[in-house]
């Protein structure tokens, strides 16, 4: 692999990783879009939001210049509403449900309007919530990602004292470490985390990792309840020859490196292959191109109809010049002197429909080879099954099993990616709210 420190100037690097979805430039521009809203009764956009943000209400508040009220409406349902306005696949959630789609008109830019209000709140540090007097109850949360932060904020509002144990040096989880820098910058992530913590009653202890310097059984003794929000993070292996050659990396680590490395020092190949077609695969492919790779080829073993990413995300990759090869699965990574030189892939076809109606890819027996010096694995992530088992948490294939957010261990709750296997940030936020509700019911069983 080559380090492209001399291929991109600092100015070009900044341009390549600048905000891909810029905000409204003026107040009038926001008002024009807000006033298009029909303020539907029983609004489908609200129903399609996992956190049930009252979309018509917050947009109406923008039209009356009540930006503080608008931000409160959003944050009351989703305390990470600012971040979600940048990373949510809104085309399949709120904006995809907008009634204007039925009229062949552009939907209301809900995410952009949400960003308009929430960014003002964060920039001005508006104290929109006040925590109740401390109840004396203490809760430990493992993980300062979206689920953990969401849970912590709800608990703090109710007067519960919270301590978060976070394995990284910064909070935010996937938002801070696992999403393309042109969607959310490290600076924005820090400001969002600081804003969430500003309510008070939440202490974050960094570089504290479950299974290393943190034990669940110790937390159970020290706190009244524990919320496990460790996410997922183990890259799914390809299980093919040559996978351990130098130049084969997993997408999450690649993105993590970009977000934690100085300009010009991120190793990237000249000809890169990306395996997978999820959001993480798109982020890895586009960033490799923006770092200076001359060729980026994405391989997916199914067709475009089955891809897990959205059309909007796919178009980002295409516009960045990434090549797409459908119905192709990696078979072997070849190399010389321990370094990647090419990737052998199988041509696939779709088999007969199974009981669920889905069609699994089947090898045709034909192969082809592409010259590469870097292979990025983005075939999904797996739960921390070994860690889950070490802590006696009931699970299914590594995913923690819960009922009303409660695990099989007394006083231990869980939610987010470590339970659902990996969904959107907004799903994790809702899981955090559900976890807080379960914990509050557990701590205060006789309260209304």
N, C-alpha and C positions, 0 to 999 in steps of 0.2 A: 504494500500500500504506500501511497505517496501522501505527504502532508502538503496540502495546497496553500501554504502560507503565502506563496508568491503568485498564485493564480488569481486571487481576489484581492482588490484593494480594500482598505477599511471602509471606504465609502460604498463600494459595491456590496460588501458584506452586510453593512447596515441596511442598504436598500433591499437586499434579498430576504432579510429577516425582519423587515418592518411589518407593521400591522396589515394583515391581508384583508381585513374587513374594517376600514376606517370608520370612525364615528361621524355623526352629523356635524357639518362644519359650522352651522348656525342654528340659532333657536328657531328661526322661521322655517328652516328645512324640516326640523323635527315636528313643528306644529302642522305643517302641510300634511305629513304622513299620519300624524295622530288624528287629525280631523277627518281622515278618510274612514276611520274605524266606524263600523255600524253599531257597535256596543250591543252585540247580540245577547238576547235572553238565553240562558242555558248555553253559554258560549262554548262551541266545540274546541276552541283554542285552549280554554281553561281545562277542559276535560282531558285533553291530550298531553297536558303537562304533568309529569310524575309528581311534582310538588304542589300541584293545583294552585298556581299563582292566579290571582283574579286579574286576568289580562285586561278585560274591558275597563275595570276600575282604575288600574294604574295608568292606562292610556288616557282615560277621561281626566284624570288628575293632571296629566301633562297639558291637556288642552286648556285647563283653567290656571295654568302656571303654578300648580301646587306640586313642585318637584320633590319637596321633602316628603309630602304625603305619598307621592307615587313611589318613591324609594322605600318608604315604610311598608307599603302594600306588598312590594316585591320581596323585601327581606323578611317580612313576617312569615312568608311561605318558604322562602329559599334564601338563607343567609349568604349563600354563595351565588346569588343572582347576578352579580357583576361578572364573575368568571364564566358562569353558564351562558351569559349573553354572547360570549366570544366562542365557546367551544361546543355548545349544544348542536346536535344535528336537527336544527329547527325545521328543516324541510320535511322531516318525517314526524315531527311533533307539532308544536303550536302553529307554525306558519303553514305546515302541510294540511292542517285542519281548517284553516281560514276559509270562510264561505266565499271569499272572492275567487278562490280556485275554481268554484263551480260556475263562475261567470266569465271564465277565461280572462281574468284580470290578475295583475300581480297581487299577491297577498299583502296584508299589512306587514311591514318590516318589524315584527314584534321584538326580535332580538336587539335590533339597533335602537329601538325606543327604550327597551329595558336597560341597555347600556347607557343611554342618555341620562337616565335618572340615577342609576346606581353609581356611576362614575363620579357624578357630582357629589353624591353623599360621601363617598370615600375620600375624594379630594378635599372636601370641606370638613371631613371628620364629624359629620352630624351625629350626635348621640341619640339615635332613634329608639333605643331600648334602655330601660333601667331595670337592673336586677333587683329582685325582692331581697329583703333582709335574710342573712344567712340562716339556714335551718339547722346547721351543725352537721348535716349529712355530707359525706365525702364519697366521691366516685372517681375511680381511675379509668382512663380511656387509653387503650393501646393503639396508637396510630393517629397522626395529625393530618390525615387526608380529609377529603370532603365528608365522609361519613362521620369520622371522629370529631371534626370541627363543628359539624351540624349538631351532633348529639351534645357536645360541650356547651354550645351557645344556648340551646333550649334548656338544658339543666341549670346553667348559670342564671338564666332569667327567672327560674323558679327558686333561686336561693340555695342551690346545691353547689358545694365547693368541688371544683374539678381539677384533677391533675392529669395531664396528657403525657404519655411516654412515647417519644418519637425516635425512631432509629436513625433518621437523617439529621443533618445540621440545620435544616430549615423545614418549616411546616408547609402544608399544601398538598402533599402526596403526589398523585398523578398530575395535578394541575402544575405543580412546580417542577417535576422531574420527568414526566412522561408524555408531554404534548408538545407539538412543534412550536418553536420559539416565535414564529410569525403569527401565531394565534394568541398566545399569552406570553408576555415577557416576564423574566424573573423579577423585575422591579414591580410589575403589576401584582404578581403572586404574593410578594412580600407585603405590599400595601393592603391587599385583601385579607391576608392572614392577620396582620396587625389590627385591622378594622374589626374583625370578628372578635379578637381577644380584648379589644378596648372596653368591652362591657364590664370587665373585671371578674374576679372569682375563678379565673382559669389560669393555671400555671402549666407551662410546657417545659418538660425536661427532655432536652435533645440528646442524641447519640445514646439512647436507651432502647435496647432491642430485646424483644421477647425471645427467650431461648438462649440468650447470651448473658447480658447483665440484668435482665428482668425476668422474674419468675412469676407465673400466674398465681401459684399457691401463696406466695408472699403478699401479692396485691389483694387477694381474697381476705387475708387476715387483717390487713391494714385499712382497707376501705369497706364502705357499706355495700358497694356494688362495683362491678367491673364491666366495661364495654370493650369488646374485642373488634377492632376495625383494622386488621392487618393487610387487607387487600389481597391481590395476587401479584405475582412478579416473576415466577419461574418460567423462562421461555420454553415453549414446547419444542422438543428436539425433532429434527427431521429423520433421525435414525437411518442415515445413508452413509456410505463410505466417503471419507474425506471431510467429514463434518468438523473435525478438529484441526484442520489446516489453518495456518495463519492467514487472516483475511476473512474468515467466517465469523461473523458477530451476530448477536441477537439485537433486534430492533430497539427494545427498551433500553439496553445498555448504550446503544449508539445515540439515541435521543438524550439519554442522561448525560453522556459525555459532552454533547453539544451545549447543553444547558449549564455545564459546570466547568467549561474549559475556555481559556482566553482565545480571542480572535486569532485565527491562523494556525491553531495548534490541534485542530480536530483531524485525526487521520481519516481520509476517505479515498477510495479507489478511483481510478480513471474510468474503468468500465465496471459498473455495479449491477448485480442482480439482486432483486428483492423478492422473497418468497412469501406470498400471501396477498390478500386484497381487503383487509380490514382497515380501520381508521389508522391504526399504528403503522401498518404497512405503507399507507399513503404518506403519513408524516415522515417516515424514514426515507422513502423514495424521493419526495420533493426536497427534503433537506439535503440529501446527498447531491442532488442536482444543483441546489443553490450554494453548496460548498465548493463546487467546481468540477464535479464529475462530468466527463464529456458524454458518457452514455449511461442511462439507467434503464434497466429492463425489469418489468414486474411480471412474475409468472403466477398464474392462478389455475388450480386444477379443475375448476368448474367454469361455467359461462358467466357472462355479465349479469344475467338474470338472477343468479344465485349469490352474487358478491355481497359480502357483509357491509361494505362501505356504501355511502350514498352517492347518487349521481353527481352531486355538487362536489364531493371530495374527489371523485374520479376525474372530474374535469380540471381540478387544480393540478393533478398529476400530469394530465395530458397537456395543459397549457405550459407547464414547466418543461415539457419535452420528453417526458417519460414514455417509453414504449411499453405496450401491454401485449402479453401473449396469453390468450385464454386456452383452457383445456391443456395445461402443461404442468407436470409435476416433477420436482427434482429427483434425480435418480442417483447421481454421484458427483462429488466435487473432485476435480483433478488438480494436481499441483506438481511443482518441481521444487526441490530443496525446502520442502515444508511450507511453501507458499502457494496460494490459489492461482491457477492459470486459466481454468475453464470450468463450466458447469454442464453436465450431461442431464438432459431432461427427457421425460417420456411424453409422447402425445397421448392425450386422454380422449375418451368419449363418454357420454352419459349412458348409464345402464337403464334397465327397465324400472318403472316406478315401483317403490316399495309400498308397504302398508299405509304409510303416512302420505304417500303421493310424491315423495322426494325421489330424486334420481342420483345415485352415487356415481362418482367418476370411475371409469374402468380403463385400464391401460390398453392401448391399441397394439402394443409391441414395438412400435416405431420410436426411435429416439432422435434427438438432435443435440448439437453442442454449441454453446455460445462462449466466446472468449471473455473472461472476466478476471479482475484481480481483487474483487471483494464480493462477498455474498452476505446479504442481511436477512436473517431469519425472522419473519413476522407471521408465523403460522399460528399465533395465539399464545396465551399464557395459561399456566396451570396453577392451582392453589398450592399453598404451603402444607401439603398433606402430612409430611413427617412432623412438622412443628405442631400441627393440629393434634396429631396422635400423641405426641409427647405430653401434651397438656390435657389428655383425657377428654377432649371435646368430641362429642358425637358428630360424625360427618358422613357424607356420601361422596366418594371419589375426591376427597379432600375438601369439599365444600361443607362448611359448618352448618349443622342442622339446627333450626330454631323454630319456636312456636311463640308468636307474639313477641318476637325479638329475644326471648329467653332461650338459653342453651340447656343442655342436660345437667350442667353444674349450677348449684344453688347460688343465686346472686350474680351469675355471669351471663351477660347478654352479648349479642353480636349483630353485625349487619354490614352491608356494602358488598364489595367485590369478593370478600372471603366467604360470603354466603351465596351470592348469585353467580359466582364464577367470572364476573367481569362484565359490567354494563356501562351505561353512560354516567358522567359525573352527577347529573341531576338525579339519577336513580340512587346514587350513594347518599346524596343530601337527604332524600326522603327516607332512606334506611336509617340515617342518623336521627331524624325526627321520630321515627317509629321506635327506635331504641330508647330514646329519651322518655317517650311516653310509657314504655314498658318498665323502665327503671323507676320513674316517678310513681307508678302504680305499685311497684314492689316496695319502695321506701315509705310511701304514705298510703297504705291500703284503705284507710278509712276516710281519706279526703274525697271531695266531690270531683 
